[in-house]
Structure formats: structure tokens, C-alpha cells
Amino acid sequence: MAITPEFGLVFDGKGGAKTLDLERVPNSSERMMWIHIDYKDEENQEWLKEMRLDERVIENLLDEDTSPRYFPKKRGILVVMRGINTQKSAEIDDMVALHMWIEKNRILTLSHRPIPAVRRVRSLLKKGTGPKSPSDCFISLVKVMTEHIENAISKISDEVDELEERVIEPESFRNKDVRENLSQLRHKIVGLRRYLVPQRDVAKVLRSVTHPVLTEENNNHLREIYLDLAKAVEDLNSARDHSTVTQEELDSKTNVSLNQTMYIMSIVIVIFTPLTFITGLFGANIGGIPFGQDSRGFFIIALFLFFIALLQLSILKKMKWF
């Protein structure tokens, strides 16, 4: 059955590759090749089923929403990794799944959305400086995805530092943008950790895997990738903790400001409550109100209220309310 791939390449063993004619791809071949297809294409799905792969392998290759995972088979190794979507319009926590089936002479990669790592490795092959075999291609893809992850986390750390500086400013709690940006940043961190932690665990297992598909050099590269991913997770955890402290600082400043406002309102209420009571009495429309017929009554009452207010203020001052 013919397939509709994104592309197909034949490795020349020297870092370059030639375009593969995919009208009829044999199930096995002495040529080392790389085939990249869209797993949502129905024709490609049928083609995968005709490759006599294990049902579990096909199921994972076609799974639309899967976390990073790995399991070996006698014929090859299935690995699912997540890479950062580096497009300008994409969010930093948008991680695209890349499904990979690695055999001795062939690597199949499947995705529905564009993968920056695939584009970069393919570009290296066109220049003649790319991987020399399917297993090397797998290592190159994972390396590039890890580099993008490290760059994204570095950017997040810089954003956290910038927000911390803005929170330190006296009136930062009044700035809605600061709170919104901090909330969005923490959401990005959670989104990255969702896939990055299991991806680190996959690399941890792969670094010590003994399989005919992987060479000793591949294992050495996988150990380096694991260390890079482990550091990336540590940096992400640090950024998460840093953002939490920054959020607490912002909340603290907001609470202090709110308490100060409530404190001032309490003092105002304490001062004006007795004054309101007195003016309410004198405003009663009944006979016998003092100074009701005196032309100086208003000024006498106003002066009386003024002295009461001064007395209250002096008492509050003595009690160290302010």
C-alpha cells in the first residue's frame, strides 16, 4: 500500500541523505531510512498495520495524547517524546508529541503538528552534517528537543526574575498586569512539568538499555541527555518555587495594603460614630432641643463636635492606634 508521508530519506552513512521513493516501501530493507508521517492520515494508519508491528506498538504510535514513554521489542524500540513548539504564535508550554519507532535499518517518526526538531535534523541531513544511521537520527532528534526545552526553561527563569523585580516595587500590588503575568507564568511551569518529568524518567531508563538497535555511543549520548533533562527539571522546580515565593510576596503586599485601608476606615468610623450620634439627637424634630431657638446654636454645636473629635484623636493617639 502507498503511504502519504511528510518525507522519506535514505541515509548515506556519511551524514547526508537522499530522498526515498515511497511508492512502495518494503517491510524490510538493507537501506537505512527515515520515514516521517502524519499519524492522523487514514492511509498511513492502514500502512502501519500492514508492517506487522506489535499491536501495542501501533496503538502507541497512533495515540494522539500520550505522555513520554518507552518500551522495547525484539524488533525495535518505541519511544514517545515531547518537544517545545518554537513557533512565534505558540505558547512556551505547548509541547508537541513525537512518536518514534527505531529499528536497525529504519526509523519511523510520527506527528500531526510540525516538530521543530524534525525540521532541524532534516536540514542537517541536507547539508551532509546530520546523523549517519536510524539510531543516530533518534539521538539527534532527542538532543534537539532537549535543547529547545532548556532554552524554554531559561526563558521562564528570566521571566520569573523580571517579575520578582517588578513585585519589589512599592505599588506593584496595584498593577494588574504583574498578577496576570505571574499567574500565566506559573501555568506554563505546570504545563511543562506535566511532560518534562516523565520525559526525564524515560531518558533515565534509556541510558542503560541494552538493545541491538542502540550502540554504545548512543547510550553515552543518552546519558548526557538524561543529565541535561535532570538539570532542566531541577531548574524548572527552582523557577516554580521562585514564582511561588514571588506570588506570596505579592499577596503579602496586597494584604498589608488592604489591612492599612481597613485600619484607616476603622479609625474614621470610631471618630465619626459618636459625632453622628450627637448630630442625630440634635436633628430630631421634637421640642426641647438645646439651642433650637438660638441664632448661634449651629456654631456652638459645631464647636462642641470639633472638641469631641480632638478629644477622640488624642485618646487614640495615647492608645497608639496610629
N, C-alpha and C positions, 0 to 999 in steps of 0.2 A: 504494500500500500504506500502511496506517495504521502509525504508529510508537507506541512507548510511551516517551515522553520523561520526564525528570525535570521539565522545564518548557520552555515556549516563550514568548518575549516579542517584541513588536514595538516598536522604538524610535520615540519620538515626535519625535526630533530636538531635544528641549529638556532632556534629562537624565532623562526618565521613560520608562516603557514600559507597554504593555498586554499582557494575556495573549493568546497566539496560539492560535487554534483549529487543532489539529494533526491533525484527522481526515484531511485531505488537504493535504499540504504540496507546493506546486508546485516543480518543479526550479528555476525562476527566478521572481523576483517583484520588482516595483518597491518593495515594502515592505522596510524594513531590519529584520532579525530576528536573534534569538539563540535557538538551539536547543541544549539540553544533554541528552545521552542517556547511558545506560549501555551501554558497548560490548560487554558480555557478554550482553546480551539478543539472542537469535537474530533476533527480528523487526526489531530496529534494524539488525543486520548486513545483513539482506536489503534493507532500505530504503536503506542506504548504497550497495549495489551497483547499485540502480536509479537513483541520482543521476548516473550516467555519469561518475563520477570516475575519475581515473587509477588503475590497479591498484596502483601504488606508494603512492599517497596512501591508498587504502583499507587496504592492508597495514599502514601505519604508524599509521593511526587505530585499528586493531583490535589492534595489538601490545600484549600485556599487560605485558611487561617491557622497556622501552626507555629508553635514555639520552636526555637532552635533545638535540634535533636540529632541523634546519630545511632545507627546500628549497622553492624557488619553482616554481610552474607558471603558465602563461599565464592560467589562470582564477582562481588564488588562491595563497595561501601556506600551507604546512603547518608548524606549529611544535609541538614537544613540549617541555614544561617540567615541572619538578618543584617541588612546594610542600610546606612543612612541615605535617605533621599536627598541628594545635594542640589536639586533644582531650586531656583531662587524663590519660587512660589510655595515651596514645600515647608512644612514645619520641621523644626530640628529633631523632634521626637518621632517623625514619620519614618518607620523602619520597614523596608521592603524585603519580603522573603525571597530567598534564592534556594531552590531545591536542586541538589546535585547528586548524581549517581556516577560514581567513579569506578571504572573497570581498568584492566591493564592497558588496553589499547583504545579506550574510548571514555569520554566524559560527556554526560548529558546534563545540561543545566536548564532549569525551567523557571519561568516567572511570567507574570501577567503585565506588571508595570516595568518600565525601564529601570535597569540596575546600573548605577554609575560604575561599579567595579567591573562589570562585564564589558562595558564600553571602553574602559581604560585598558584592560588586558587585551582586548581585541586590537586596540590601537597599537599596543606594543608588538603584537604579532605581525602587524602590517609593516612595522618598522624593522622587523627582524631582531628585536631585542626582548622578545617575550618568552614564555615557558617553552620547554622542549618536549614535554610529554603530558598526557592527561593528568597524572598525579601532580606534576609541576604546575599545571594550569589551576588545579584545585587550590594549591598552596598560594599561588599568585592572587586568585580571587579573594581568598580569606584575608590575605595580607592587606589588600587594598581596602576591603570593608573595615578592617581593624583600624587602618589609618584614618578613614573617614570618621569612625567612632571617636577616636582620640581627638581629632580636630573639633568635633561637635562638643565634647565634654570640656575641652579647653575654652571654647567659646562660652559655654554655660558658666564656668568658673569666673571668667572675666565679667559676665553679666551680674553674677552674684556680688562680686567685689564692687562693681559700679553702683548697684542698688544699696549696698551697705553704706557707701559714702553719701548717697542721697538721703538715707534714713537718718544719718547722724545730723543732718541739717535741722535747725530748730523747728521749722514749720513743715517738716516732711509729712507729718501725720495728716495735714490738711490737703496734701496732694493726692488726688485720687489715682493719678497715673502710677505713682510709686506702688500703691497697694495692688493695683491691677497687674502691673508688670511682675511683681513678686509672686502673685498668685499664678500667673501664667508660667513663670519660670519653674515653680515647684511642680506644676502639672507636667511640664516637659521632663523633669527629672524622673518623676514616677513612670512616665511613658517609656523612657529609655531603660530604666531598671527592669521593667517588665520582661524585656527580651535580652538585655545585656547579661544579667546574672546567669540564666540558663545557657547563654552562648559561651560564657566563660567556663561553665561546667563541661560543656561539650568539648571545648579545646583542652581542658584538663584530662579528659579521658583519651582523646585522640593522640595526645603527645606520647603516650606509652603503648599505643596499639601496635600489635604485630600482625601485619596482613600483607599478603603478596603484592597488593596494589601499591602500598606505601614503601618507599625506600628509607634507608637510614637517614639520608639527608632530609627527606620530607619530615621525618619525626623530629629532627633537630629544629627545623623551621616551625613546626607545630609547638614545640616547647617555647620558642621565642614568642609566638603568637599568644600562647596561654599567659605568659608573663605580662605581655602588653595588655591583654584583656583584664587580667587580675588587677593591674595598676589602674586601668580605666574604671573598673568597678570601685576601687578604693577612692579615686578622685571624684567619682560621681557621688559616693556616700559622703565624702567630705563636703561637696557642694550642697548636698541635701541637708546635712547638719548645719552648714553655714547659713543656708537660706532659712532654716527653722529658727536659728538664733536671731537672724535679721527680722523675721516675722514677729518674734516675741518682743524684740526691741521696739518695733513699730507699734505693736499692740500696747506695750507698756506706755509709750509716749502718748498714745491716744487716750488711754485710761487716766493718765496723770492730768491731761488737759481737761477731760470730762469731769474728773474729781474737783479740779480747781474751779471749773464753771459751776458745778453744783454747790461748792463751798461758798462762792460769792453769792449765789442765789439764796442760800440758806441765811447768810448774814443780812441780805436785803429783806428777806421775809421776817427775820427776827426784829429788825428795826421798824418795819412798817406795819407789822401786825397790831401793836398797841396804839400806834398813831391812827390806824384805820378804825380801831375800836372807839377811840375818843371822838374822831370826826363823825363816826356813825351815831354816837349818842347825841352830839350837838346838832346833828342834821335831822333828828327825829322831829316830826311835825306835830308837836304837842306843846301844851302850855308849861311854863316854869323853866324853860331852857335858859341857863345863865347867859347874860349879855345879849339876849334876844332882841331887846329894845335899845341897846346901847350902840351908838354910831361907831364906837371904837371896838366893838365886840370882835370883828374879824381879825383885827391886828393883834388883839390881846390873845385870842385863841392860837393864831399863827405863831406868835412869840412863845406861847406856852408849849406848843408842839415842837418848836425848834429846840427849846431847852431839854425837853424829854429825849429828843433824838441825840443831842450831845451827851446826855447822861447815859444813854444806852451805849453809845460808842465808847465812852470812857470805861464803862463796865466791861464791855467785850475786849477792849484793849488790855485792861488789867487782867482779864482771864486768859490773855494771849491767844485769842481766837484769830487774830491777824496782826 
